[in-house]
Every structure is written in C-alpha cells, then in structure tokens.
Amino acid sequence: MLPDTPFERAEADALCAYLCATVHVAFAHLLRGARWADSP
C-alpha cells in the first residue's frame, strides 16, 4: 500500500504523522470519559 519512490513514501509518512498527531488525538478519548473523571 505504500508508494515506491522515496518522495512519495515521505509524503505518505507525513500524512500518517499528521493523522496521528491531530485526528487520533481528537477522537481517541471521545468514548473514554471514565478515565478522566470520577463522576458523570
């Protein structure tokens, strides 16, 4: 699934890093409120 050329691979890695740093952080804790609060 990864591109063959080094430049395209770097672009794919950059996209993965962006998604991990923004989208994942925004939604990872959405359903995990019990971890961050003792009461509703």
C-alpha positions, 0 to 999 in steps of 0.5 A: 500500500505504500508508494515506491519512490522515496518522495512519495513514501515521505509524503505518505509518512507525513500524512500518517504523522499528521493523522496521528498527531491531530485526528487520533488525538481528537477522537481517541478519548471521545468514548473514554470519559471514565478515565478522566473523571470520577463522576458523570 
